[in-house]
Amino acid sequence: TWRFRADGATLAEEQVRVDGLPYAVRTVSVPLRGLPEQVALTATLEDGDPSGALGGCGVPPQEITLDLQRCPSGLHVQDASTPPRCVQGSPDDLDDDGVLDAAAGGPDCDDTDGFGSACLGIEAEEALLAAPTARLTELVLPATLPRSECLESPLEALRGCSAGEVPLGLNQLLHAMYRGVTSSPGGYVGRQLEEGRFALGSTWLDTAQGPGLILYNLDPPGGDGLLWAQAESLEDAAGDYPSALPGVDLSGEEGELVRWESAAPGRLRLGIAFGGGLLRVPLQAAVGKGSGRVTSDGLALEGVTIYGVAPVRELRRAINDYIEETCGCLNASQDLYRSDGTCGAASSTRLEACRGDARPLCASLAEQCATFNSALIYDADADLTGDGTPGSFSAAIRLEAAPATLEGVR
């Protein structure tokens, strides 16, 4: 039994039943309201079976003093999340469990387990703008990795590292798709970044889960050169940062170059240039390494490589989302890339409309749907689930970034 007390009064209580051993420690979250400004709050873990009738919990009583953090003016506590978060909105917008109603202007943050949280609302944006930030200056999707590098990366466990150059399934698939718009697919994304067709940013943040790097899309800078983070790339449906590498520690003297490696797997969902639009590539089990430097001007990243895998289902969904958002010229009323390996219909008239609408990649994705969709089924090269069947595509991203200043989020 967890019992929460303040000034001697019990505020909340929750019983946790454990069936069998060994058992996993679970997080207990209870609403705590009506606390005075200064209060000593303690949480006590007590044996829920003191008589031993059920064999006893075997857990000695433990008492923990909890630190309270008040929300800034204008924000309200969302105390059903773990850890509690400060959110925008009126206290009347919180349901009985202390969860902000999505209809009241924010996501439902009741079940978040990702890195950081955009559910912090205004507070999160203020933290983002105050933290060291960089703008990516180089981005490369290598077709292969040297075997020695592959062996030292998480890909060794997920796909194995063959002799010689190790092919990267996702990168090679994207290169094949890029051939619809360029004769040199290997450098396509980097050229689009240099030409300002799309922009990416990275910020080093210290969150409740510890320090880490987040990455996000920027609005392509206009003539004023101001950088704005795209809100949709900073928040997923659960309110977490969609693209984050947890456990990146860049602490040190100002200006000191720090070698780092992310301490825990993260995930990425960045929009990369894809023939007039953005393909939001989904990477899981993402681990990065490189060097970083924090200065008064922001954050610099050097020699960074991020390894990860893209599950087939999510990758197909990303391609269909790109077609829906960017390829209006196809007039597709349903998914073009179907999970059974078949393709939706696209008439020659619509393909010509795409070419005339400066969307040649849309036409290429339609014309070669059978080839690419077959690759999604048969060319997966990584086993993320451990069931012995490749269901994901291996990937690596190399990047560099220079200090930058964010104007805001929009």
N, C-alpha and C positions, 0 to 999 in steps of 0.2 A: 504494500500500500504506500503510495506517495501522498504525503500530507503537507500542504502549503500553509504556513502561518505567518502572520504579521502582527506585531505587538501582542502576541499571546492568543490572538483569535484565529481560528481555522478559516481560511478563505476558500479553499478548494481541496478536493480529495479525489484520487483516482486509484482504483485497484487494477493490478495487472496480474492476470492468471497465466501461469507457465505450465504447459502440459509436456512432461517428459524432459529429459536431459540428454545431451547438452542443450542449452537454450541461448537465444540471442538477446542481447540487451536492446530494449526498444526505447524510443523517445516518448516521453510523456508530455503532452501539451494541454494545459488547462487555462481557461479564461481567468484573468485576475483584474478586477475592476475596482474602482473606488478607493484606490490607495492614496494616502496623504502624500505630500511632497517629499517628506523624509520618513523613511520607514525601514526597519530591519526585517528583511524577508528571508525566511529559511524554508528549505525543502527537506523533509525527513522521510527516509525510506525505512519502513517498518515491516516486520514479519507479518504477513497477512494470515498466518495460521499459527498463532502463538500457542495454542493448545496441543499442536502436533497431531491433531486428528487426521490430517491429510498427509502426514509425513513431514510437515514443516517446510518452510521455504529455504532454510539453511543460509539465510542472508542476515548478518548482524545489522542492527540499526545503524544508520548513517545519517548524519546531518550536514547539509551543505548550505552555506550562506550565498545568496544570489545577488549579483550586482544589477541594479536597475538603471535603465537608460530612458530618460524622458524624451518624448517627441518634441521637435521644435514647434514654435507657434504656427498654427494653421494646419498641422498634421495630427493624425490620430493613430493610436496604437491598434494594430491588427494582431491580437494576441493569440490567435489560433494557429498562426504560422510558427515555424520553427527555424531560426529563432524569431521572436516577435519582431514585427516590422512597423515602421511608421508610414502611413499612407495618406493620400489626399482624400477629401470627402468629409462629410459630416458623420458624427457618431451614429446618427440615425440610419446611415447607409450600411452599418455593420449588422450582420444577421446575429442570431442568438449565440452562435459560436465565435463571434468576433471576426468573421470573415467579410471582407469588403465585397459587396454585391457588384458583379461585373457590369450590370446595367447602370450602376451608379458612377461609372467612370473609371473602372480599373479591372484588371484580371482577377479571377478567383485564385488567391494565393494559398489555399488551404493545404495543398499537397505538393510542396516544392522540395526537390532534392538536388537541384543543380547548383552551379557556382554563382554566388552573389545573388542579387535580386533586383529587378527593375520594379518590383512592387513597392519599392521605397518611394516611388513618385518623385516629388520635388527634391527630396533629400538625396536620392540617387543621382539626379542630374547635377546637383551641386558638388557631390563627391567626384563625379566624372570630370567636371570642368576644373576642379582643383588638383587633380592627380596628374602625374607626368604622362604626356601623350606624344605619340609619333604618327607621322603619315608615311605609309609604305611607299618606297621609291623604286623597289625592284621586286618582281614576283616571277618565279620560274616553276613550271611543272615538268620536272625531268621525266623522260620516258623510262629510264632505268636507274638503278642504284648500284654502285660497286658492292660486290659481295661482302667485303670487309665492313662497310657501313651498314649494310642490311643486317649482318650478324649482331651488331651492337644496338640495333633498333628493336622496338616491340614487334616489328613485322616478322622477325624470326619465329616468334611463337605463334603468330597468326597465319602465316603462309609458308614459312620456310625460306631459305636463301640458297638458291641454286648456284652452281659454279659460274664464274665470270660475272657479267652484268645481269642484274636481277630485274626483270621487267615489272613495271608497276601497272596493274590492270586498269585502274581508273584513269591514270594519266594517259595511257595509250589509247583508251576508248575516247577520251576527250580530243586527243590529237587527231584521231580518225574523223571525228565530227567536225573539227576545225578545218579540215581539208575542203569543206564546202565553201569556205570564204578566203582561204589563204593557201599559198604553196609552201609556206614554212610554218607549220602548225606549232613547232616546239617553242617559238618565241612570240606566239600570237598574244597571249595574255599579258606578257611583259610590255609589248609595244602598245597595247591598249591602255595600260596603266600609265606609261610615259606620255602618251598623247592626251591624257585627261579624259578618256572615254568613260572611265569609272575610277573610283578612289576608295581606298581602305585606310582605316585608322586602327591604332592599338593604344591601350592605356594600361598602365600598371596600377592596380587597385589593391587595397587591403580591406577585405570583406570579413564578414562573420566567420567564413570558412577559411580564413587565412589569406595570404597574398597570392596574387595571380595576374596573368595577362588576359585581358579581354580584347577581342577584335571585332570590328564592325564596319559597315559600309558608310562612306561619307558621300554627301551630295557633291558631284563634280564642281570644283570651285569656279565661280564666275569671275568677272573682271575685277571684283574687289578682293579676290584671293582669300575670302573668309571660308573657314571650314565648319561645316555643320554635320553632326552625326545623324544618320537616318534612324529615327525612332524604331521602325519596324525591325531593324537588324540588332537592336539592343534588348529586345524583349520577346520571349516566346509565350506560348499559351499559358504556361505556368508562372510567368513572371520572372523567370531566370534569364541570365545572359545566354543567348543561343551559342555564342562562340567564345570559349574560355579555356585557358590552360591553367588549372589550379596548381598551387605549390611552387610558383615561380618567385624566388626571393632575389630581389635586386638591391637589397639594403647594403649600404656602404657609404664611403665618403663621396661627397658630391663630385661628379665627374669621373669617378673611378669605374674602369671597365670591369664588369662582373660576369664571370662565366656562370651560366645557369642551365638547369635541366628541370623540366616540370616534374613535380613529385608524385603526381597522380594523373590518371587518364582524364582527359577532358573531351570536348566535342567542338566542332566547328560547323557553322552553317553560313558561309560567306557567299555573297553574290559576286561572281566573277564574270568578266566580259564574255559574251556569247552571241556574237553576230547581231548587234543592235539592241540587245537586252542583257539581263543578268541571269545566269544559272546559279541557283542557290545550292551549292554542293554540300551534301550532308556527310560529315566525317564523325565517326565514333572512335573510341579508344585512342584519342589523339594525344600524342606526347611530343613535346618540343624541346629543343636544346639550341643554345647559341650564346651570344654575349649581349649585354645591355649596359647602358650608361645613363644615369639620371643626372641632368644638369638643370640650371635655372631656366633654360629654354624649353625643357621637356624631356623626352625619352628618345634615345637612339638604340636601335637594334642592329646587330651585325652578325652575319653568318648563321642565320636562324634556319633550321629545318624542322618541319612539323610532319610527323608520320601518323597515319591513321587508316581507317577502312570505311568504305561507303557501302552500307547494306543495299542489296539489289532493289528491294521494295521501295526504300526511300529515294534511291537514285532515279528509279522509273517515275516516281511521283514528282521529283524535281524537274525532270524533263517535260512531263505533261503540264506542270505548272508554268514552265517557261513558254511552252507552246500556247497555252491559254492566255498568258499575259502579253506576249510579244508577237505571236503569229496570228493576229486577227485576220490577216490576209488569207489564211487557210479556211476560215469560217468553220472551224471544227466544233461540232456540237457534242462530242464525247471525246474521251481520252484517245489519242492517236496510238500511244504505246500501251498495249493491253497486257495484263499479267499472264495470260495464257500464251503469249508469244505472237499473237495475231496483231494486225494493225487496222486502225480506223481508216476509212476511205478519204482520199483527197484527190479531187479531179484535176486534170491537166490545166483546166481553166484557172483554178485557184492557185496552182503552182506558178503559173505565169504571172498572176497578180502579185504573188510574193516577190518574184524577181523584180518586177516593176516598182515594188514598194520598198526597194533597197533592203529586203529581208531574204537574201539568198540562203542563209542558214536554215530558215524555215522551210524553204523548198527542199533543201538537202535532207533535212530530218524526215520530211514526208516521203521523198523518193527512196531513201535508203532505210526506211523504218524496218523492213523485214531483216536487213542485215544487222542494224544496231540493236533491235529488240532480241534477235537471236543471240547476239553477244552478251546481252544482259542475262540471258538464261544459262548460256554454256561457258562463258569466259570468266566467270567469277573465280578469283584466285586466293581468297582469304576466308578462314573459318573463324568468325567472331563468336559463335555460340558454343563451339567445342563439340559439336555433334558429328564431326568428321566429314561434313559436306560443305564445300565452299559456298557461301551465300553472300559474300561481300567482295568488294574490289579494293585492292591495296592502293595506297596513294602516298605521295610525299610532296611537300610544298617548300620551296626555298624562298626566303625573303630578306630584305633589308629595309630599314625605316629610319627616318630623320626626325628630329624634334619638331613639334608643331603645336599650335594653340587652337583649341576648339572654341568656336563662338557660341555653340549651344547645340540643342537637340531639336529636330523637327521632323 
